[in-house]
Amino acid sequence: MGDLFLLAISCILINNILLAQYLGNCPFLGTSKKMETAVGMAMAVIFVIVMAGVATWLINTFVLIKFDLEYLQTVAFILVIASLVQFVEMFLKKSIPALYAGLGIFLPLITTNCAVMGVCLINVQKEYNFLQALVASFSYAIGYGLALILFASVRERILLARVPRPLQDTSIGLVTAGILSLAFYAFKGMV
C-alpha cells in the first residue's frame, strides 16, 4: 500500500506530466484563461487519462502482447484515446453545452494531447501491473488537473496586473508556467 502511495505522490507532484515532463501544454495554455474552462478541461482530461490508461493497459496485456502485436501499440492506443474523447465530447455537448462551447477546439485536441498518450506509454514502459497502472493514470491525471487549475488561478490574477506590452498574453503565460514548473521541481527532493 505504501508503494502505491509513493507512486501517487510521485505522479502528482514530482513527475507531474505537465510541469515536470511538459506533455500536454497546448490545452494547458489555451484553456487556462478562465477558471471555469480550466476546471472543465481538467475534469475531461482526468476522465480520458484514467480510462485510456486502464483500457490501453488491458489491450496491451491481453491482446497485443498475447498475440505478439506490440508493434501496433501506438495505433491501438490512439484508437482508444480517440474513442474516449468522442464519448466525452458527446456527453458534454448533450449535458453541459456551456462548457462544451467554452472548451471549443481544445476538447477534440485531447485526442492528440501528448499527456494522454504519454501516460499510456509510461504505464507500458514501466511494466506496471493493473493496480499500479490505475493509480499512476489517476495520479498523473490529478497532477495535470492540479497544474491546470493552479495556472488558471494565477492567469486570472495576472489579468488584473499591469504587465509590460511585450510580455502580455501568451508570453506572460509561458513565464508563469515556467515559474510554476520550478515550484513543482522543488518536490524532486522528496524522494
C-alpha atoms as a printed R data frame, in Angstrom:
    type eleno elety resid chain resno       x       y       z
1   ATOM     1    CA   MET     A     1   0.000   0.000   0.000
2   ATOM     2    CA   GLY     A     2   2.901   2.326   0.794
3   ATOM     3    CA   ASP     A     3   4.367   1.761  -2.672
4   ATOM     4    CA   LEU     A     4   1.098   2.836  -4.287
5   ATOM     5    CA   PHE     A     5   1.005   5.972  -2.138
6   ATOM     6    CA   LEU     A     6   4.566   6.856  -3.169
7   ATOM     7    CA   LEU     A     7   3.666   6.182  -6.799
8   ATOM     8    CA   ALA     A     8   0.673   8.530  -6.495
9   ATOM     9    CA   ILE     A     9   2.696  11.323  -4.866
10  ATOM    10    CA   SER     A    10   5.418  10.872  -7.457
11  ATOM    11    CA   CYS     A    11   2.969  11.136 -10.357
12  ATOM    12    CA   ILE     A    12   1.087  14.124  -8.917
13  ATOM    13    CA   LEU     A    13   3.941  16.286  -7.661
14  ATOM    14    CA   ILE     A    14   7.395  15.013  -8.540
15  ATOM    15    CA   ASN     A    15   6.919  13.717 -12.088
16  ATOM    16    CA   ASN     A    16   3.932  15.903 -12.932
17  ATOM    17    CA   ILE     A    17   3.045  15.068 -16.528
18  ATOM    18    CA   LEU     A    18   2.563  18.723 -17.383
19  ATOM    19    CA   LEU     A    19   5.118  20.653 -15.372
20  ATOM    20    CA   ALA     A    20   7.967  18.152 -14.991
21  ATOM    21    CA   GLN     A    21   7.615  16.244 -18.259
22  ATOM    22    CA   TYR     A    22   5.944  19.130 -20.117
23  ATOM    23    CA   LEU     A    23   3.452  16.990 -22.006
24  ATOM    24    CA   GLY     A    24   0.075  18.419 -22.972
25  ATOM    25    CA   ASN     A    25   0.865  22.114 -22.915
26  ATOM    26    CA   CYS     A    26  -1.469  23.183 -25.776
27  ATOM    27    CA   PRO     A    27  -4.711  22.779 -23.786
28  ATOM    28    CA   PHE     A    28  -2.787  23.942 -20.708
29  ATOM    29    CA   LEU     A    29  -2.097  27.329 -22.283
30  ATOM    30    CA   GLY     A    30  -5.341  27.516 -24.250
31  ATOM    31    CA   THR     A    31  -7.935  26.712 -21.602
32  ATOM    32    CA   SER     A    32  -6.337  28.364 -18.592
33  ATOM    33    CA   LYS     A    33  -7.603  31.910 -19.153
34  ATOM    34    CA   LYS     A    34 -10.822  31.280 -17.191
35  ATOM    35    CA   MET     A    35 -11.182  29.155 -14.090
36  ATOM    36    CA   GLU     A    36 -14.482  27.575 -15.235
37  ATOM    37    CA   THR     A    37 -12.958  26.429 -18.512
38  ATOM    38    CA   ALA     A    38  -9.834  25.141 -16.766
39  ATOM    39    CA   VAL     A    39 -11.865  23.094 -14.288
40  ATOM    40    CA   GLY     A    40 -13.979  21.652 -17.114
41  ATOM    41    CA   MET     A    41 -10.907  20.745 -19.132
42  ATOM    42    CA   ALA     A    42  -9.266  19.238 -16.045
43  ATOM    43    CA   MET     A    43 -12.298  17.006 -15.445
44  ATOM    44    CA   ALA     A    44 -12.404  15.933 -19.097
45  ATOM    45    CA   VAL     A    45  -8.673  15.163 -19.139
46  ATOM    46    CA   ILE     A    46  -8.899  13.273 -15.833
47  ATOM    47    CA   PHE     A    47 -11.656  11.064 -17.220
48  ATOM    48    CA   VAL     A    48  -9.851  10.446 -20.507
49  ATOM    49    CA   ILE     A    49  -6.433   9.761 -18.943
50  ATOM    50    CA   VAL     A    50  -7.800   7.322 -16.351
51  ATOM    51    CA   MET     A    51  -9.978   5.452 -18.819
52  ATOM    52    CA   ALA     A    52  -7.287   5.448 -21.517
53  ATOM    53    CA   GLY     A    53  -4.620   4.288 -19.053
54  ATOM    54    CA   VAL     A    54  -6.740   1.360 -17.922
55  ATOM    55    CA   ALA     A    55  -8.061   0.446 -21.386
56  ATOM    56    CA   THR     A    56  -4.657   0.602 -23.067
57  ATOM    57    CA   TRP     A    57  -3.076  -1.458 -20.285
58  ATOM    58    CA   LEU     A    58  -5.752  -4.130 -20.769
59  ATOM    59    CA   ILE     A    59  -5.408  -4.080 -24.566
60  ATOM    60    CA   ASN     A    60  -1.636  -4.193 -24.379
61  ATOM    61    CA   THR     A    61  -1.560  -7.006 -21.814
62  ATOM    62    CA   PHE     A    62  -4.328  -9.246 -23.113
63  ATOM    63    CA   VAL     A    63  -4.239  -8.590 -26.859
64  ATOM    64    CA   LEU     A    64  -1.029  -7.028 -28.129
65  ATOM    65    CA   ILE     A    65   1.462  -8.977 -26.006
66  ATOM    66    CA   LYS     A    66  -0.551 -12.207 -26.108
67  ATOM    67    CA   PHE     A    67  -0.674 -12.221 -29.922
68  ATOM    68    CA   ASP     A    68   2.806 -10.695 -30.372
69  ATOM    69    CA   LEU     A    69   1.405  -7.456 -31.841
70  ATOM    70    CA   GLU     A    70   3.351  -4.925 -29.771
71  ATOM    71    CA   TYR     A    71   4.266  -3.048 -32.950
72  ATOM    72    CA   LEU     A    72   0.600  -1.929 -33.177
73  ATOM    73    CA   GLN     A    73   0.756  -0.312 -29.758
74  ATOM    74    CA   THR     A    74   0.696   3.300 -30.953
75  ATOM    75    CA   VAL     A    75  -2.187   2.729 -33.367
76  ATOM    76    CA   ALA     A    76  -4.225   0.822 -30.786
77  ATOM    77    CA   PHE     A    77  -3.624   3.471 -28.128
78  ATOM    78    CA   ILE     A    78  -4.630   6.306 -30.458
79  ATOM    79    CA   LEU     A    79  -7.863   4.498 -31.350
80  ATOM    80    CA   VAL     A    80  -8.729   4.010 -27.682
81  ATOM    81    CA   ILE     A    81  -7.977   7.654 -26.836
82  ATOM    82    CA   ALA     A    82  -9.938   8.972 -29.833
83  ATOM    83    CA   SER     A    83 -12.947   6.848 -28.878
84  ATOM    84    CA   LEU     A    84 -12.895   8.086 -25.290
85  ATOM    85    CA   VAL     A    85 -12.631  11.718 -26.387
86  ATOM    86    CA   GLN     A    86 -15.603  11.262 -28.728
87  ATOM    87    CA   PHE     A    87 -17.584   9.905 -25.791
88  ATOM    88    CA   VAL     A    88 -16.615  12.888 -23.593
89  ATOM    89    CA   GLU     A    89 -17.431  15.319 -26.400
90  ATOM    90    CA   MET     A    90 -20.889  13.832 -26.968
91  ATOM    91    CA   PHE     A    91 -21.581  13.805 -23.220
92  ATOM    92    CA   LEU     A    92 -20.578  17.460 -22.751
93  ATOM    93    CA   LYS     A    93 -22.448  18.604 -25.845
94  ATOM    94    CA   LYS     A    94 -25.629  16.994 -24.553
95  ATOM    95    CA   SER     A    95 -25.263  17.614 -20.793
96  ATOM    96    CA   ILE     A    96 -23.228  20.808 -20.372
97  ATOM    97    CA   PRO     A    97 -23.447  22.854 -23.596
98  ATOM    98    CA   ALA     A    98 -21.887  25.967 -21.994
99  ATOM    99    CA   LEU     A    99 -18.750  24.053 -21.037
100 ATOM   100    CA   TYR     A   100 -18.716  22.362 -24.452
101 ATOM   101    CA   ALA     A   101 -18.771  25.789 -26.109
102 ATOM   102    CA   GLY     A   102 -16.180  27.170 -23.678
103 ATOM   103    CA   LEU     A   103 -13.708  24.382 -24.393
104 ATOM   104    CA   GLY     A   104 -14.155  24.853 -28.129
105 ATOM   105    CA   ILE     A   105 -11.394  23.345 -30.230
106 ATOM   106    CA   PHE     A   106  -9.440  22.222 -27.173
107 ATOM   107    CA   LEU     A   107 -11.865  19.390 -26.412
108 ATOM   108    CA   PRO     A   108 -11.142  17.426 -29.618
109 ATOM   109    CA   LEU     A   109  -7.459  18.247 -29.093
110 ATOM   110    CA   ILE     A   110  -7.477  15.899 -26.098
111 ATOM   111    CA   THR     A   111  -7.256  13.158 -28.741
112 ATOM   112    CA   THR     A   112  -3.838  14.439 -29.756
113 ATOM   113    CA   ASN     A   113  -2.881  15.554 -26.257
114 ATOM   114    CA   CYS     A   114   0.518  14.010 -25.736
115 ATOM   115    CA   ALA     A   115  -0.116  13.861 -21.968
116 ATOM   116    CA   VAL     A   116  -2.814  11.217 -22.503
117 ATOM   117    CA   MET     A   117  -0.627   9.182 -24.836
118 ATOM   118    CA   GLY     A   118   2.367   9.751 -22.564
119 ATOM   119    CA   VAL     A   119   0.594   8.263 -19.552
120 ATOM   120    CA   CYS     A   120  -0.459   5.214 -21.564
121 ATOM   121    CA   LEU     A   121   3.085   4.667 -22.809
122 ATOM   122    CA   ILE     A   122   4.622   5.233 -19.355
123 ATOM   123    CA   ASN     A   123   2.301   2.573 -17.898
124 ATOM   124    CA   VAL     A   124   3.508   0.082 -20.504
125 ATOM   125    CA   GLN     A   125   7.165   1.142 -20.443
126 ATOM   126    CA   LYS     A   126   7.449   0.842 -16.654
127 ATOM   127    CA   GLU     A   127   5.645  -2.527 -16.787
128 ATOM   128    CA   TYR     A   128   3.096  -1.609 -14.146
129 ATOM   129    CA   ASN     A   129   0.611  -4.211 -13.023
130 ATOM   130    CA   PHE     A   130  -3.081  -3.329 -13.314
131 ATOM   131    CA   LEU     A   131  -3.376  -1.643  -9.916
132 ATOM   132    CA   GLN     A   132  -0.187   0.360 -10.442
133 ATOM   133    CA   ALA     A   133  -1.373   1.421 -13.913
134 ATOM   134    CA   LEU     A   134  -4.703   2.537 -12.436
135 ATOM   135    CA   VAL     A   135  -3.046   4.503  -9.618
136 ATOM   136    CA   ALA     A   136  -0.465   6.044 -11.965
137 ATOM   137    CA   SER     A   137  -3.096   7.031 -14.547
138 ATOM   138    CA   PHE     A   138  -5.339   8.587 -11.911
139 ATOM   139    CA   SER     A   139  -2.424  10.357 -10.235
140 ATOM   140    CA   TYR     A   140  -0.985  11.741 -13.466
141 ATOM   141    CA   ALA     A   141  -4.477  12.977 -14.327
142 ATOM   142    CA   ILE     A   142  -4.893  14.623 -10.912
143 ATOM   143    CA   GLY     A   143  -1.470  16.222 -11.307
144 ATOM   144    CA   TYR     A   144  -2.477  17.553 -14.719
145 ATOM   145    CA   GLY     A   145  -5.723  18.945 -13.330
146 ATOM   146    CA   LEU     A   146  -3.965  20.464 -10.324
147 ATOM   147    CA   ALA     A   147  -1.406  22.214 -12.530
148 ATOM   148    CA   LEU     A   148  -4.114  23.453 -14.912
149 ATOM   149    CA   ILE     A   149  -6.289  24.855 -12.126
150 ATOM   150    CA   LEU     A   150  -3.335  26.476 -10.333
151 ATOM   151    CA   PHE     A   151  -2.188  28.018 -13.597
152 ATOM   152    CA   ALA     A   152  -5.692  29.297 -14.379
153 ATOM   153    CA   SER     A   153  -5.946  30.952 -10.976
154 ATOM   154    CA   VAL     A   154  -2.584  32.659 -11.487
155 ATOM   155    CA   ARG     A   155  -3.547  33.766 -15.007
156 ATOM   156    CA   GLU     A   156  -6.804  35.277 -13.762
157 ATOM   157    CA   ARG     A   157  -4.791  37.231 -11.223
158 ATOM   158    CA   ILE     A   158  -2.322  38.347 -13.911
159 ATOM   159    CA   LEU     A   159  -5.211  39.827 -15.908
160 ATOM   160    CA   LEU     A   160  -5.635  42.342 -13.073
161 ATOM   161    CA   ALA     A   161  -1.939  43.266 -13.029
162 ATOM   162    CA   ARG     A   162  -0.146  45.733 -15.244
163 ATOM   163    CA   VAL     A   163   2.065  43.656 -17.491
164 ATOM   164    CA   PRO     A   164   4.545  45.267 -19.913
165 ATOM   165    CA   ARG     A   165   3.289  45.151 -23.502
166 ATOM   166    CA   PRO     A   166   5.946  42.687 -24.809
167 ATOM   167    CA   LEU     A   167   5.017  40.187 -22.089
168 ATOM   168    CA   GLN     A   168   1.239  40.320 -22.424
169 ATOM   169    CA   ASP     A   169  -0.939  37.259 -23.110
170 ATOM   170    CA   THR     A   170   0.981  34.136 -24.170
171 ATOM   171    CA   SER     A   171   4.406  35.476 -23.204
172 ATOM   172    CA   ILE     A   172   3.472  36.090 -19.577
173 ATOM   173    CA   GLY     A   173   1.643  32.752 -19.622
174 ATOM   174    CA   LEU     A   174   4.843  30.953 -20.601
175 ATOM   175    CA   VAL     A   175   6.868  32.816 -17.985
176 ATOM   176    CA   THR     A   176   4.264  31.929 -15.361
177 ATOM   177    CA   ALA     A   177   4.225  28.297 -16.486
178 ATOM   178    CA   GLY     A   178   7.996  28.212 -16.088
179 ATOM   179    CA   ILE     A   179   7.797  29.589 -12.564
180 ATOM   180    CA   LEU     A   180   5.033  27.123 -11.674
181 ATOM   181    CA   SER     A   181   7.175  24.342 -13.118
182 ATOM   182    CA   LEU     A   182  10.078  25.424 -10.917
183 ATOM   183    CA   ALA     A   183   7.774  25.323  -7.894
184 ATOM   184    CA   PHE     A   184   6.840  21.723  -8.713
185 ATOM   185    CA   TYR     A   185  10.504  20.932  -9.350
186 ATOM   186    CA   ALA     A   186  11.124  21.625  -5.668
187 ATOM   187    CA   PHE     A   187   9.251  18.396  -4.891
188 ATOM   188    CA   LYS     A   188  12.085  16.386  -6.524
189 ATOM   189    CA   GLY     A   189  13.897  16.431  -3.189
190 ATOM   190    CA   MET     A   190  11.085  14.489  -1.506
191 ATOM   191    CA   VAL     A   191  12.125  11.106  -2.874
